[in-house]
Amino acid sequence: MNLSRLAPAAFVALLLLTGCPEKKSTVETDTTPAEAALPKAPAFNADSAYAYTARQVAFGPRVPNTPAHVTTGDWIIRKFKEAGLTVKEQPFEAMAFDGKMLRSRNIVAQYQPQATRRIAVFTHWDTRPFADKDKQNKNAPLDGASDGASGVGIALEMARVLAAQPDSLAPGVGVDFILFDSEDYGYDSATQGEKKNLLAEQENRGESSWCLGSQYWAKHLLPANYKPSYGILLDMVGAKNARFSREELSRQQARDVVDKVWNTAAQLGFSDYFLFNDSGGITDDHVFTNQAGVRTIDIIDHLPVGDDYFPAYHHTTQDNMSVIDKRTLKAVGQTVLTTLYNE
């Protein structure tokens, strides 16, 4: 994700967002974590989530149209099926900003597909094809360990834990893990100004060169007529010292869900990660899931203070397994899992 990935002006106005994210978050002092007792949720295994993350990275950069991308997608589907989930694929083709046609597929894995009330857990599984923010290797491929693989690693571990529970200990909701493809093949004017964005006209109509998978899914819902209670987007959720503030569109579209997740994190002792700070809006997959009628919040790592929005590893070759921290995976995974059990 980067600062150029803000919603276009017309779409921003429609959603009542500001024109760019606040680089310095504001602290609200009137929000106190709820004191209600937490439900008994199973333990989230950070070692397992770390292994899932590392396995994706080991396949190589998960760039659409590459063998590593196909192999990784097949592996993700296999792991969900091994856990006993019902898996559906949504193949599609989308044009990238540089004119390339990207052979892509979204992946939907359903836990307790018979449950009427459902919660969506979103993330993306592809990798940005170039480290355009890297000062030395601007055109090099990158591992996308935090930006992509960590969200999938947490989703796979949550699926494994949920599927292992006896019926008497299952949560009261069904869970849909929806993994978007071709999310990170977007145009960044700050780092790619020498290139032409062939999707500029679409961006003026409220679309984006980013988040191609979620844009396709929003227009072709899978499952059909999908209406969960809400959704939680995981993006860049595995790095050491990660910080998650309450993003603007998340607050506007699903403030109750934001409060639920952040209060749960506080009660679990993860307030060092989930900050009671407000941050500006950013274009991410949740823009389009909200547009599709799914109230969605975004859990995304960014700097809470200072002039830079994203951590130093963002869209560089530094985004490898060396930045992944099991404590961050645990904080996010246990928080979201406990939130599901609180329904």
N, C-alpha and C positions, 0 to 999 in steps of 0.2 A: 504494500500500500504506500502511497506517497501523496504529497500535498496537491498534486495535480488531479488526484482522484476525488475531487470534490464534485458534488452534483452540479450540472450546468445551471445557468442562471434561471431559466424558465422552470426547471424542475425544482430548483431550490426554493423559488417563490411559492410553488405549489405546495411544498412540504413545510413552508415557513421556517426554512433553515437559513442560517447566515451564509454569506458568500464564501467563507473559508473557516477552517477550524480555529478556535482560539488556541494559540500556541501556549499560552499560559492559562492553566486551568484555574477555575475559581473554587474556593473551598466554601462549602455550606456548613454552617455550624448548628443549624436547626434540625439536622437529621441524626437520629439516634437509632442504632441497631435495635431491632425488636428483641424482647427478652423471652418470648415464648419458647418452650422446650422444643428442641429439634427432634425430628422423627429418627427412629433407629434405621440407619441406612447401612448397607454393606460397605466394607472398606474398599476404596479405590487403590489398586496396586500400581504405584508409580514405576516400579521396576519393569512391569509388563508394558506399560505405556511407553517407557523409554525404549524398550526392545522393539516395539512396533514402529516407533519413529525411526530408529536406526536402520531397520530393515528396508523401509522406503528409501532412505538416503542411499543405501547400498545398491539399489537398482540403478542409480544414476539419476541425473536431472529428469524430472517427470514432465518434459516439454511435449505438448501435442505434436503428433506426426513422427514421433521417435519410438524405437523399439522399447526403450526403458519406460516410456509412458504406457504403452500397451501392457507390458509385463506387470507393472505396478498396479494398474487397474484390475487386471485379472487376479492378482494376489489379494487385493483389498476385498474383492467380491468373494473369493474363496474363504477368507478369514471370517467374514460375516456369516457365510453359509455354515462354516464349521461350528459357529456359535449357535446355530439353529434359527437364525433370523431369516425372514422372507426377503429375498433380494430381487430388485427390478433394475434394469438398465435403461437409460434414456439416451440413445445415440443421437448426435446432431452434428451438423457442420456449420461453422461460423467463420466469417471473414475477420481477420485481425486488422489492426490499424495499418499494417504494412502491405496489405493485400493478400497475404497468405490465407488459404482456406484450411482451417484447423479441424481435423477429425477428432471429435470429442465425444464424451459420454458422461452424463450425470449418473450417480449411483444412489439408489434408495434402498435402505435396509430397515425392515420393520420388526420391532419387538412387540409381541402381543398384538398382532394385526387385527384380532377380533375386538379389541377394546374400542369403545365408542369415543371416549375422551382421550385426546392424543396431544403429545408435546413434540415439537420438532427440534432436533439438534443439527444445525447446519455447520459446514466447514467446506474448504476447497482442497482438492488433492493434487492439483497441477503445480508446476514450478515455473517461475519467471524465466524466460529463455536467455536473458542477458543480465549481467551484473552492472547495469548502467550507472549505478551510484558508486561503483568501485573506482577509486582513484588510479589504480594501476592496471586493472583487468576489466575495462568497461564492457567488452563484448564477450567475456568469458561466461560459460554456463555456471549456475550455482546450485548448491544442494537443496536450498529451501528447507532446512531442518526445522526452524521455527515457523517460517512463513509457508505453511502448507502441511508439512509432515506431522508437526506436533498436534494440530487439531485432529487429524485423522488418527493419530496414535491414541489420543484421549477417547475419541469416538469408539475405536475398536475395543479398548479396554472397558469402557462403559458397557458396550454390547456384551462382552464376555462375562462381566460381573452380573449383569442383569439376567442373562440366560442361565447362569449357574444357580439362581435362587429357586427354591421350591415355590410352588404356587402360594403357599401360606405366607411367604415373605416377599412376594412380588409387589411392586408399587401399584397404586390404584389407577395408573394411566398407561396407555400404550406409548411407545417412543419410536419416532421415525428419524433415523440417521440419514441425512440427505447431503451428499457430497457433490459439490459443484466442480465442473471442469472448466478449463480455459478462463480462469478468474484473473490470472496474473500476467496476461499478455496485452497490457495496455500501453497507451502512449503517455510519456512523461515529458512535458514541454521543458522542464528544467534540465533534464539530462539528455534528451533526444531532439533538441531544437533543430538539428541539422536534417532531421527526417520529416517526411510529410505524413500527416495523420489523415488517412483516407476515410476515417470515420468521423471527421469533424462535423459534417453536416448532420449526421445522426445524433451527435452529442448536443447539437443545438436544439434537437427535438426532445431532449430529456433522456436519451439513451446514453451509452458510454462505451468507450473502447475497452474498458475494464469489465470484469464480472460477466463475461459472455455466457457462461453456464447458467447463472441465476437469472439472467434476462430471458434466456430460452425457457427455463423451467417456469418462470412467472407467466409466460404466455401459453405454456403447455403443461399444466399442473399434473404432477405424478406423485401420489395417486390422483386420479381424476377428481375434480371438485374438492380438493383438499382443504379442510378447515380445522386445523388444530387450535387448541386454546391459545398457544403462543409458540414462539420459536426463540432459540438461543444460538447465536452465531459465534463460533470459535475461530479466531484469526490471530496468528502469532502468539500462541499461548504456551510456549515451552522454554523461553529463554531465561537465563539467570537474571535475577533482579527485575523481572517483568513487573510492569505497573499497569493496572486497568482502571481507568476513570469512567465516569458515567457519560457516555457519548450522547450528543444532542438529539439526534433522531431517535435513538433508543428511549430517551426520556420523554420525547414528545408522543411517540406512538405506543409505548408500553411502560409507562413509569412504574406501574405496580409490579411488573416483572423485574425491572431494574432494582427496585427496593427489595423485592423478595430475594434475589440472587446476592446482592451486596450485604444484606442483613444476615443471610445464611453464612456467607464467607466470614463475616465478623464473628459470629457465634462459634464458628469452627476454628477461629484463631488466625485467619488469613487476611487480616486488615492491612498487612504490609504489602499485599498484592492488590487487593480490591480497595482502592482509595475512595473515600467519600468526597471526591472532587468532581466537578463538572467540566467536560471538555466539549469542543465544538464538533459540528457534524462532519462526517467524512463519507465519501462514496465507497461503499463496500457491499457485499452481497445482501446485507439487510435492507438496503434501499429498495431493492427489487422484490424481496420477499414481502416487505411491507406494502409495496405497490400491489402485490398480488392478494392482499387481504390477510396476510399472516403477520400478526403483531410480533415483531422480532427485535431483540436487543443484540448489541454487538459487544463481545468481550474481546478487546484488541489491545495489544501492548503498544504503548507510546510514552514519550517522556512527559511527565506531569508539569514540569516547569522548564523555563528557558526558551530559547528561540528556535530550537529544533523540535520537530514533532515526533519523528521516528527514531528508534535506537540506531546506534552506529552500524549494526549488522544488516540493517534493512536494505535489500536489493544489492548486496555485495557478496563477494565470495566468503566473507566472514560468517555468513549464515549457514554454518555447518554444525556437526554434532558437538563441537567444542562449546557452543553457546547454550546447549540444552541442559537444563537443570531439573532433576527429578523432583525437587521441592516445588517448583513452579507447576509441573505436571500434576502433582498431588493436590496443590491448592485449587487448581481449576477443576480437575476431575472430581475431587471429593465434593467441592461446592455444587457443581451441576448435578451430580448424582444425588446428593442430599436434597437439593431443590426438587428433583423429581419425586422423591419419597415424601415430600411435604405436601404433595397434591392429594 
